[in-house]
């Protein structure tokens, strides 16, 4: 050993812990855990919150369509939705065009909870971005959206939803 830097080469920018990929993963994991803690008081998990948001945006989607959008096998989606239905947050209705299908809708209780969920999400984002000015926050959002689009990530769908049990 000669004690030179050649013995311990510096990691390249793509593998070091201050590279963009690592920082995105670090902040993303922190943000997801922070959000989960924030909505636990609402007795919701992030995937449940995602389904409520999806139903608010487009009510009446079939279970199959929602399972596909979430990247979740239909066999896992049914018990997942059952939990929210048992809580009175969503309801299944027969599809008038195809009686074999169930269309999912928010109930009044689900819509009310969505308001609390939105407030929790805003608070979470405000806390996470408190080190940024309003302009920096807009710029960060635009850059992250551009990366997500380039990587062909489904808008509004967290990639961990497909592992929901």
C-alpha positions in Angstrom: 0.0 0.0 0.0 1.5 3.3 -1.0 -1.1 5.6 0.8 -2.1 7.4 -2.4 -5.6 8.2 -3.4 -5.4 5.5 -6.0 -5.9 3.0 -3.2 -9.3 4.4 -2.5 -10.7 6.0 -5.7 -13.5 8.5 -5.2 -16.9 7.2 -6.1 -18.3 8.7 -9.3 -21.2 11.2 -9.1 -23.8 8.5 -9.8 -23.0 6.3 -6.8 -22.0 8.7 -4.1 -24.5 9.7 -1.4 -24.8 13.3 -2.5 -25.7 12.4 -6.1 -29.2 13.3 -7.5 -30.4 9.7 -7.6 -29.5 9.0 -4.0 -30.9 12.3 -2.8 -34.2 11.7 -4.7 -34.5 8.3 -3.1 -33.6 9.6 0.4 -36.0 12.5 0.2 -38.7 10.3 -1.4 -38.5 7.7 1.3 -38.6 10.4 4.0 -41.5 12.1 2.3 -43.5 8.9 2.0 -42.9 7.9 5.6 -43.8 11.5 6.8 -47.0 11.4 4.8 -47.9 8.0 6.2 -47.5 9.2 9.7 -49.5 12.4 8.9 -52.5 10.5 7.7 -52.4 7.7 10.3 -54.5 10.0 12.5 -57.2 9.7 9.7 -56.9 5.8 10.0 -55.7 5.7 6.4 -52.7 4.2 4.6 -51.1 6.0 1.6 -52.6 3.4 -0.9 -56.0 4.0 0.7 -55.6 7.7 0.3 -54.5 7.2 -3.3 -57.7 5.2 -4.1 -59.9 7.9 -2.5 -58.1 10.6 -4.6 -58.6 8.5 -7.7 -62.3 8.0 -7.0 -62.8 11.8 -6.4 -61.1 12.6 -9.7 -63.1 9.9 -11.7 -66.0 8.3 -9.9 -67.6 5.2 -11.2 -64.4 3.4 -12.4 -64.5 -0.4 -12.3 -62.5 -2.4 -9.8 -60.5 -3.9 -12.7 -59.7 -0.4 -14.1 -58.6 0.8 -10.6 -56.5 -2.3 -9.9 -54.8 -1.8 -13.3 -54.2 1.9 -12.6 -52.7 1.1 -9.3 -50.6 -1.8 -10.8 -52.2 -4.1 -8.4 -53.5 -7.6 -9.2 -57.4 -7.7 -9.0 -57.2 -10.5 -6.4 -55.4 -8.1 -4.1 -57.6 -5.1 -5.0 -60.9 -6.6 -3.9 -60.0 -7.1 -0.2 -58.2 -3.7 -0.3 -61.4 -2.0 -1.5 -63.5 -4.1 1.0 -61.8 -2.4 3.9 -62.8 1.1 2.7 -66.3 -0.1 1.9 -66.7 -1.6 5.4 -65.7 1.8 6.8 -68.4 3.4 4.7 -65.9 5.5 2.7 -66.6 3.9 -0.7 -69.5 2.0 -2.2 -69.8 -0.5 -5.1 -72.6 0.0 -7.5 -73.6 -2.2 -10.4 -72.4 -0.8 -13.7 -75.6 0.0 -15.7 -73.9 -0.9 -19.0 -72.4 -4.2 -17.7 -74.1 -5.7 -14.6 -71.1 -8.1 -14.1 -68.9 -5.0 -13.2 -69.0 -2.9 -10.1 -68.3 0.8 -10.3 -66.8 2.4 -7.2 -67.8 5.7 -5.8 -67.0 7.8 -2.7 -69.7 8.0 -0.1 -70.5 11.3 1.7 -68.2 10.1 4.5 -65.5 9.4 1.9 -65.8 12.9 0.4 -65.7 14.4 3.9 -62.5 12.4 4.8 -61.0 13.5 1.5 -61.1 17.1 2.8 -59.1 16.1 5.9 -56.7 14.1 3.7 -56.1 17.2 1.4 -55.3 19.3 4.5 -52.9 16.7 5.8 -51.2 16.4 2.4 -50.8 20.2 2.1 -49.3 20.3 5.6 -46.9 17.5 4.7 -45.8 19.3 1.6 -45.4 22.6 3.4 -43.3 21.1 6.1 -41.1 19.1 3.6 -40.5 22.2 1.4 -40.1 24.8 4.2 -36.5 25.4 3.2 -37.5 26.6 -0.3 -39.0 29.9 -1.5 -42.2 29.8 -3.4 -40.3 30.1 -6.7 -37.9 27.3 -5.8 -40.8 25.1 -4.8 -42.5 25.7 -8.2 -39.2 25.0 -10.0 -38.6 21.8 -8.0 -42.1 20.6 -8.8 -41.6 21.3 -12.5 -38.3 19.5 -12.5 -39.6 16.5 -10.7 -42.7 16.3 -13.0 -40.3 16.4 -16.0 -38.3 13.5 -14.6 -41.5 11.5 -13.8 -42.8 12.1 -17.3 -39.4 11.1 -18.9 -39.4 7.9 -16.8 -43.0 7.2 -17.8 -44.3 7.2 -14.3 -48.1 7.1 -14.0 -49.3 10.6 -12.8 -50.7 10.4 -9.3 -49.9 6.8 -8.8 -47.2 5.9 -6.3 -45.1 3.0 -7.5 -45.4 1.2 -4.1 -49.1 0.7 -4.6 -48.5 -2.4 -6.6 -47.2 -4.1 -3.6 -50.3 -3.5 -1.4 -51.7 -6.5 0.3 
